[in-house]
Amino acid sequence: MPSLGPDLEAVFSPEGPLARSIPGFRSRPSQVAMAQAIGHAIEDREVLVAEAGTGTGKTFAYLVPALLYGGKVIVSTGTKTLQDQLFGRDLPVVREALGASVTTALLKGRANYVCHYHLERARTDGRFQNRADVGYLERIASYARTSDSGDKSGLADVPEDATVWPLVTSTRENCLGADCTHFRECFVMKARKQALEADVVVVNHHLFFADVVLRDEGVAELLPNCNTVILDEAHQLPDTASLFFGESLSTTQLVELARDTRLEAAAGARDFAPLPEAAQQLEKAAKDLRLAWGEGDMGRAPARDALQKPKLVPAIENVETCLAKLDELLDLQAERSEGLGRCRERSALLVTTLKRWYREPDAAYVRWVEVFAGSLQLHATPLDVGTIFQRQVGGGTRAWILTSATLSVRGDFSHYVAQLGLTSARTECWDSPFDYPQQAVLYVPEGLPEPNTPYYTEAVVEAALPAIEAAGGRTFLLFTSLRAMREARDLVAAGLRRLGRDYPILLQGEGSRTELLERFRRLGNAVLVGSQSFWEGVDVRGPTLSLVVIDRVPFAPPDDPVLTARIERINAAGGNAFMDYQLPHAVILLKQGAGRLIRDEADRGVLMICDPRLISKSYGKRVWRSLPPMRRTRDIVDVVAFLSGTGTPIEAP
């Protein structure tokens, strides 16, 4: 096999094209080694699972070999924000530095592009949830006339969560495809055409898995044409795969089908009164199903518990009856217009999905119910996604690169690769180049109660206040639940008033993540109280963030129906679900949260983990040894000295 190493080593060298073109670029041995491993995997069409510690420079490490050797490449990221960053910043920089004559494209899901058909229909219908949507609709219409992409991210003056967006975008179910009168100018079709013609396509995991699912149906567009798949932020893949390889039916889908049927009937079957009547009955049945659960009761429950609720079964059966009636009527009218035909396809699919969930459950799937303020969802999630995912990867027809800063437990990838059915994949691990013993301290305070005690969050905040004061604000307080997060916000505010400190407090949900991070950076002394949204994909460099407080080891909630079913399955097969599944999963999540602290060579800070189980439980050592090699202490005096720069903490025994 010809070696790719010398070429890549030259590219990353201090005299190479990256150093010549990119201000501040520095060659890192771990980055070169990672690029070489990826280059060989691409050449040999291997599956490579690659963990690269924070600061390795993994984005450049995979982009360089991808552009030089990858052929047709799909790069998938964890979020649309990272997708935009990769396409708009990192990819152009590397392409220009290498002088690579490759074409690139950005592709998002349908919900990100204005749909001319649905925009026109929304303007004609004129029914909106609030007055603001009327103004937003006209801005969207103006944008659609002038935009090349139709990407809603290009229209900053309409909020991303505005309730008008679902009315002016399409879904796979309600898109008319080639039958649409606007097909020639369709933004989605234009983006897909560019993606099919490009050498490198940047997508996100949701869109990638949607394409994987379509591949099983023989209509995938991206995967069949590519030589290399690179999945960044790959620690998210097991959860995303569970979502897409399962099935779900929501009251929102039913309401949208009823709404679309009513609109299409008004346009194409005005003389057939039973159709809008049936749509209205389905909409009412869907809303009644949500109400049958109980108005203030939200959360998740396994199907066996949910179906014990006395009102739920009649409500599901009423939906089943109304949906079947609508499907029957749509079948009679489907040929009268493209829109009615597509509504019929949707109703038939929902009939089948509901039947499988309620009447013909599959033992390979765990059934569960999820309830939100305004909707209810019926889910069927595969107990094992590895078999399904491995089927997509197998065959050696293309290279697969799965990379993240957090995939292993102290270099052991067995938990991760087992989840995805990749036990024969090659695994590699490169530690962070940062000097953690000098840059960071791990602080586990003494005297905290067990996490299941009712006053635990109060104790966490009390323990954190002296560290927050020593840090001068500049803190992330990260919680494993939204309830604890909201409780902590008020406790922090009261505690800071007591100390006479007026550090600004930012709370997750009071603005978008991007807005909150911009304010955090600008203020310079803020305390940000957050949950899952700030555990990963967040990059705050410099002294603005000097303290990260994590309330507890992030074990999955014990009442999670999918987790419960998987635990039962592992234990029934003679395994140890806690050691083999729950603990590795929690460690990988904890590493993500810890990774917010040190983001470059000049950063200094304290990681405070408040969970006493790190010390008291036999598995605790396995947890903290999986974190970067920080100095350790249990004494707040050491923390204050480190943050003030007046002393050096003593490593705890």
N, C-alpha and C positions, 0 to 999 in steps of 0.2 A: 504494500500500500504506500503510495507516495505521501510524504509527510507534508502537512500544511503548516507545521510549526514555524519554520524559518520565515516564511512570508508574513505570517501574523505577528511574529516577534518584531519584524521590521516595521510593520504598520504601527505597533504600539510603542516603539522605541522613542527615546528622547529626541531623535533626529527624524522620526517618521512623519507621515502626513497628518496624523492627528495632532501631534505636538506643534507642527508648523501652522496648522489652521485654527486651532482652538485655544484661545487665551487661557492660561492657567492649567492646561492639561499636564498631568504627570503620569508617567508609566508606573503601573503597579504589577508586581510579579503575579499576584493572584488573578488579576484581570487578564493578563496574557495567558496564563494557564487555563482559565475558563474559556477564553476565546478559542484556544487550540483544541480543547475537548469538544467544544461545539462544532468546530470545523471538521473534526474527524467524524462526529456523529452525523453531520450533514452528508459528508462524502460516503459514509458506509450505510446511510439510511437506518440509523440506529434510534432507539428510544433512550434519551439521556435525561435523568432527573438530577438537577444541579442546584445545590444550595450555595448561595453566595452571601456572606455576611455584609451588613451595612457598610458602605464605603468601598466595596469591591469594584463598583462601576459595571454592574451586570448588563445594563442597557447597551452600552457600547460593546461589551464583550459578546453579546449575541448579534448586534446589528452589523458589526464588521464582517464576520464570516457569512452572515445571511446575505449581505449585499455582494460579497465576493464569490461565494460558492453555492448559494441557496437555491438558485433557479427561481421558480414561482414560490413566493413566501407568504404565509399568513402569520401575522403577529397579533396575538390576542392579549388584551390587558384586563385588569380586574374591574375598572370603572370607566365611564365615559370621560371623566376628568383626566385620568392617566392616558386614555386613548388620544384625546386632543393634544396633550403634552407631548406624547411620543411622535404623533404625526406632524405637529406644528413646530416642534423645537428639535428633538433629538435626531429624528430621521433625516431632516434636511441638513443638519450640521455634519453628520457622518457621511452622507452622500456627497456633499460638497468637498469634504476633506479627502475622500477617496477618489474623487473625480469619477464616481460610478454613474454610468449612463442607464440608470434604472428608473422606471416609472413607478409612481406610488399613488395609492388611493386610500381614502378614509371611508369606511362603510359602517353605518349605524343601523339600528332597528327601525322599522317603519314608523314607530311613534315619534321619531325625531325629525320627520320630514313633513312639511305641509302637504296635504292632499288636495289637489284642485277640485276633485269631485265632491269630497265631503265639505270643503270650504264653501263651495257654491250651494250645496244643499243646506248647510247651516245658515247661510244668509237668507235663503228662501224661507226656511222654516221659522226663523226668528224667535225660537224658544231658548231662553238661557236661564242659568241658575241665579245670576245676579246682574246688577246693572253694569258692573265693571267689564263683564264679558262683551258687552255691546261695543264698547270702545276698543277693547283688545281685538275683536274680530276685524274691525276696519284696518287696524295696524297690520294684522296678519295678511289681510287681502292685499294691502299695498306692498308689503314685503314679498309676497308670492309673485307679484308682477315684475319685480326688479331683481330678485335674488337669482343667482346661478345655481345654488345648491338646495335652497328651501330648508336648510337645516335650522331648526328652531333656536339653536344656540347662537345663531347670528342675529337674533331679534331680542336684544337685551331688555327692551322696555316692556316686554310681556313676561311676567313671572313664569318660571318653569313649571310651577304647580298651579297655574291658572286653570280654572275648571273649563275654560273654552277649548283647551288643547285637544282633549279626546274627540271633540266635535269636528275638528279640522285636520285630523290625522287619520291614517288608516291602520287596520290590523290585518293580520294574515287572513282572518275570517271574513272581514267585510270589504277587502280589496276586490275590485272587479277585474283586475288583470287586463289582458289584451282586449276585453270587451268594453273597457272604459273609454268614453269619448275623449278623455284627457290623456290617454296612454302615451301619446307622442311627446308631451311635455312633462310627463310624470317625473318628479324629483327622485323618487325611490328607484325607478327604472334607470334613470340617468346615473345615479350613484352605483347601482349594480353593474351597469355596462362598463363604467370606468374601472370598477373593481375587477371584473373579469378580464379586462385588457391590461391591467397593471402588473408589474413584476412583484411589487410588495404591497400587500393589503393590510391595513390596520383595522382590527375589529375589537369588540369587547367579548367577554366570556359568554354573556347571554346570547349575543348574536351567533357566536361560534357554535354553541350547543344547539341553538335552533337549527343551524345548518346540518349539524350531526344527526339530529332527529329526522330531518327531511331526507338525509342520505338513506336511512332505512326505508323510506318510502320511494326512493328512486328519483327524487327531484332536487337533491342538494346541488348548489351552484358553485360553492367555493372549494370544498374539499377535493372533489375529483380532479381538479385542475392543478393542484399544488404539489410541489416537491418537498417543501419544508414547512412544518408547523411549529411556531414558537409560542408557548403559553407562559406569559409573565404573570407574576402574582399567583403562581400555581397552587398555593396553599388553599385558595378559594375553590378549586375545582371539585372536590368531593361534594361540597354543599350545592354548587351550581349544577353538577351532574344529577344529583338527587332530585332537584327541582325539575329539570328538563326531561329526565327519563321516567318521571312519574306522570300522573294525570291529575287534573284538578277541574272543578266546576264551581263557579262562584255565582252568587246572586247578582253581582254586577254584570257578569256575562249575560245572564238571563234578561236583566232589565235593558241592556244595550241591544240584544236581539229583538226584544219587544219594540223598543224605540225605532230601530232601523226598519223593522217590518211595517210599522205604522207609516213611516215616511215613504217607503218604497210602494206600499199599497196606495197611498194618496197619489203617487206619480204614475203608477202603472196598472193599478187594479181598483180604480175608484168605484167601480160598479159592484164590487164584491164585498159587501158589508161584513160578512162573518170574519174576514181576516183581521181587520183592526180590532174587532171585538175580542177575538182570541188573543191578540197581542196584549190588549189591556188586561185580560184575565191572567196571562202569564206574569205580567209585571206585578200585579197585585199578589199573586202567589209567591213570587220571589221575595217581595218585601215582607210578606207574612212569615216566610221561612226565617228571615233574620229576627223578626219579633218573637217567634216561637222559642228562641234561645233565651230571651230575657234582655231587657233594654240595657241595663248597666253592666252586664256580664260579658267580659271579653277574655280572650285567651285561647288555649289549645286543649283538645281532649281527644283521646283515642275513640274510635267509632263505637266500641263496645260500651263505653261510658256515655257517650253523647246520645246514643239511641235509647238510653234508659229515660231520657227526658220525656215526660208524657206528651208534650205538645209537638215534639220534633218529628216523630214518625208520621203523624197525619199531615204535617206541613210538607214533608218531603214527598209524600204520596200525592198531595195536591199539586205540587210542582210537576211531578211525573205525569199526571193526567193532563194538566194544562199545556205542558210542553209537547206531549204526544198529539194533542188536538191541533196545536199550531203547526206542528210538522206535517200533519195530514193535509191541512188547508194550504200550506205553502207548496206541498207537492202538486196540488191541483193547479196552482197559479204560477209555478216557477218559470214557465216558458214565456210569460208575458213581458218580462224584462230581465236584464242582466242582474239588477239589484235584487229582485225577488228570487232569482235562481241562486244567488250567493247566500241569501237568508235561509233558503231551504237546505243548502249544504251545512250551514252552521247549526240549524235545528237538528238535523239528522245526527251530526257529531255529538251534540249535547245529549240527545236521547240515548245514544250508545254509551257515552261516558257515565251518565247517571245510572243506567242499567248495570254497568260493570261495578260501580261503587256500591250500589244499594242492593241489587238482586244477585249479582254473580261475582263476588269478590275473589281475587286471586291471592292464594296463600303466600306468594312471593312478594307481595306488597303489603305495607301497613296502611290501613285506612285511618284517617283522622280528620278532625274538624277544627278550623281556625275561624275565630270570630273577631271582627273589628267593629268600630262604632256604627258603621253604616252598611256592613256587608258580612256575609258568611260564606266560607269556602269549604268544599269537600275535597280532600286530598287522598291520593293513593300513591305512596312513595315506595320505590323498590328497597327492600332490605339490603340488597347487595348491588351497588352500581358498578363494581369492578368488572363483572362478567360482561356487562353491556359496553363499558368504556373500552375494555381490552379488545372487543370485537372491532371497534372502530380503528384502533391503533394497529392491530395485527396485520401481518402480511408483508412487511418490509418494503412497501411501495413508496414510502416517504419517510423523512426524518422527523422525529418528534422531540422537541426540547421543552422540558417543563422546569421552570426556574422560579425561585423566590428566596428571600432571606430566611424563611422559616419553613423547612420541610422535614427536618429530622429532630430526634431527641439525642443530643450529644453524638451526632454523626450516624445514628441508627435510623435508617429510612423505612424500616419494616412496616410501621403503622401506616405511613403515607402510601407506599407502593401497594400494600394489600388493599387499601380502600379503592384504588383505581385499577386493580387487577394487573399491575405492572411489575410483578415479582421478578421477572427476568430482565428488567431494564437495568442499564448501567447507571450507577449512582456516583456522584462526585460532590465534595464539600470543600469550600474555601472559606477560611475564617476571615473576619473583618480585619482590615489593616489598621484599625484605630488602636491606640494605646490605652485600652480600657483601665488597666491598673492605675494609670496616672490621671485619666480623664474622668473617671466615674466611681461612685460609691454605691453599693447596694446596702440599704438600710431596712432592717426588719425590727420595728420597735418592740420593746418588751411590754408585758402586762396587758395585751389586748385580749378580749374574750374570744370565744369560738365564733366563727362567722354565722352560725345559725341562731345566735342569741338576738332577742328583739331590739336591743340597743346597740347593735354592732356598728351601724353607720355613724351614730353619734360618737362612739369610741374612736372610729377611724378619723373623723374630722378633728376631734380633740387632739389626737396624736399628731396629726398633720399640721396643725396650726403653728407650732414653733418652727417647723421646717419651712412653711410658707413664709413666715415672718423673716427667717434667716435668708431666704432666697429673694426677698424683696418683691413678693408676688411671683411673677414669671413661672407659673405652675400650671401643669395639667393634672387635674384630679379625675381619674378614669374609674368608672364603676361598671360592674358586670350586669346591672339591671337599671332600667329607666326609673323604677320606683326609688331605688337607693340614690340615684343621681339627683332626682328632684328633691328628696329629703335633704341631701347633703348641701344643696345650693343655699337653702335657708339657714342651715347650721353654720356654714362657712361665713355667710353674711353676718350672723350674730356674733360669731367668734372674732371676726376682724373688727367689728365695732367695739367689742370688749377690749381688744388690744390697741384700739386707737389707730388702726390702719384703714386707709380708704382705697385699697387696691380695687380696681374695677373687676367685677365678676361677670363672666360670660357663660351662658347656659346653652348647651346643645338644644336646638329647636327654636331658639330666638334669633332666627336668621339662617341662611344657608351655611353649609360648612365653609365654603369659600369666603363668605362675608365675615364669619366669626374668626377665621384664621387671619384675614387681613386686619381686622380690628385688634386681634391679639398681638400681632407683629407691630402694629402702629403704636399701640398704647405703651408697650415696653415693660409694664409691671402688672399685667392682668393675671387673674386666676380663671382658667377655663374649666368648667365642670362638664364632663361629657360621658358618653357611654360608647357603644359599639362604633359609631361613626368616626371617632377619633382614635380608635385602637390601631388603625392601619392606614397607609396611603397619605399620611400627614407628615410634612417636612418643614420644621421650624428650626433654622440654624442660628447659632450665636447665642449670646447671653439672654436673649428674650425668653428662652425656655431653659430653666436651670434645675427644675424639680418635676419629676413625674411620679405621681402617687397612684398606686393601683390598690383597690380595696381588698381584693381577694384573688386567689388562683381561679381562673375562669372555667371551672367545670361547667359543662352543659347543664341546664336546669333538669332536675330529676323527673319533672312532670312532662318533659318533652316526649310526645308519643312515639316519634321515630327513634329517638335514643333508647327509650324503654324497650321497644321491640327488638332493636339490635342487641341490647344487653342480654335480653332473654335468649336470643338466638345464639350468641357467643357462649354463654354459660351452659346452655343446653347441649352444645357440642363439646363440652369439656374444657373450654377455655376460661380465662380469667378476664372478664370484660373490663374490670377497673384498670388492671395493669396493662392490658393489651390494647384497650380502646379509649377509655375515658381519660386516663392520665396522659398518654401521649397527645391526645387531642387538646387537652388543657395546656400542656407545655408549649405546643406550637402557637396557640393563641396568646399565651403569656409572653412569648418571645416577640410577637408582633407588637404588643403594647409597650414592652420594654424598649423596643427599637425606636420609639419616638424620641428618646433622650439624646443620644449622641449621633449627630448627623454629619459632622465633618471633623477634620483633625484638630480644629481649634476649640471644639465644644468641651465644656466641663459641666458636670451635673450630678444629681443624686436621684437614684431610682429607689423609691420607698414602696415596699410591698408590705401591706398591713396584715397579711394572713399569718396567724401564729402556727398554722399547720406546716409552714416551711421549716419550722424548728421542731415542733412537737411530734410530727408523724414520721414514720419510717421512710415514706416516699418523698419527704420534703427535700432531702439532699439531692435526689434525682432531679427535682424541679429546679433548684437554684444552680446546680452544676450545669444545667442546660443553657443558662444565661451567659452573656459575655463575661469574661474573667475580671469583674470589678473587685476592688477592695470591699471588704464587708465590715459592717459594724451593727451593733444593737443600741448604741448610745447616741442620743440626740446631740450631746456635746461635740462628738466627732463630726456630725453633720453640719452643725453651725460653723465649726472651725474650717471645714472643707469649703463650704459655700462662701465664707468670708475671706478665704485664702490665708488664714492665720495659723493653720496647723495641718497635720497629716493624720487621718484616722488610723487606728490600729486594727488590723485584720482580726475579725472575730474567730474564736476557735471553732 
